[in-house]
Amino acid sequence: MPLEHHPLSREFPQDLEKMRELHTSDPQFAQLVLHYETLDKRIYEVENGREALDNLALQALKSERVQLKDQIAERLRRAGDDG
């Protein structure tokens, strides 16, 4: 199975404009996105063999990425309800 990044643009293609708006207007949202992107890159590096990490630690990183994605999705949903 080929390795892939999980960029937010692919996870939420219907919300690209909303993400741009929140990224510039909401510092907390921008932090969530930065953390997600950093984590996604690290997971990719581990899966690609460029960084060593045991499976348990890798699963913890993936779980954290899912939690961040859920938080981002919730913020996007609330922004849609406001607009």
C-alpha positions in Angstrom: 0.0 0.0 0.0 1.5 3.3 -1.0 2.3 5.8 1.8 0.4 9.1 1.7 0.1 12.3 3.6 -3.4 13.2 4.9 -3.5 16.9 4.1 -6.5 18.8 5.3 -7.2 20.0 1.8 -7.9 16.4 0.9 -9.7 15.6 4.2 -12.0 18.7 3.8 -12.1 19.6 0.1 -15.5 21.2 0.5 -14.3 23.5 3.2 -11.1 25.0 1.7 -12.4 28.6 1.7 -13.7 28.3 5.2 -10.3 26.9 6.3 -8.5 29.8 4.8 -10.8 32.3 6.5 -10.5 30.6 9.9 -6.7 30.2 9.5 -6.4 34.0 9.2 -9.1 35.1 11.7 -8.7 32.5 14.4 -5.3 31.9 16.0 -6.5 28.8 17.8 -7.7 27.2 14.6 -4.4 28.1 12.9 -2.6 26.3 15.8 -4.7 23.2 15.4 -3.9 23.2 11.7 -0.2 23.6 12.2 -0.2 20.8 14.8 -2.1 18.5 12.5 0.2 19.2 9.6 3.3 18.7 11.7 2.0 15.5 13.0 0.9 14.2 9.6 4.4 14.9 8.3 6.0 13.0 11.2 3.7 10.0 10.7 4.7 9.9 7.0 8.4 10.1 7.9 8.0 7.2 10.3 6.0 5.1 7.9 8.5 5.8 5.1 11.3 4.6 7.4 13.1 7.9 7.7 12.3 8.2 11.4 12.4 5.2 13.8 9.5 4.8 16.1 7.9 1.7 17.6 4.4 0.6 16.5 2.7 1.6 19.8 4.1 5.2 19.6 3.1 5.4 15.9 -0.4 4.3 16.8 -0.5 7.0 19.5 0.5 9.6 16.9 -2.2 8.4 14.5 -4.8 8.6 17.3 -3.7 12.1 18.1 -4.0 13.0 14.4 -7.6 11.7 14.3 -8.4 13.7 17.4 -7.0 16.9 15.8 -8.9 16.2 12.6 -12.1 15.8 14.6 -11.5 19.1 16.4 -10.8 20.8 13.1 -14.0 19.3 11.6 -16.0 20.6 14.6 -14.6 24.1 14.2 -15.4 24.0 10.5 -18.9 22.8 11.2 -19.5 25.6 13.8 -18.1 28.2 11.4 -20.6 26.9 8.8 -23.4 27.3 11.3 -22.3 30.9 12.0 -22.1 31.9 8.4 
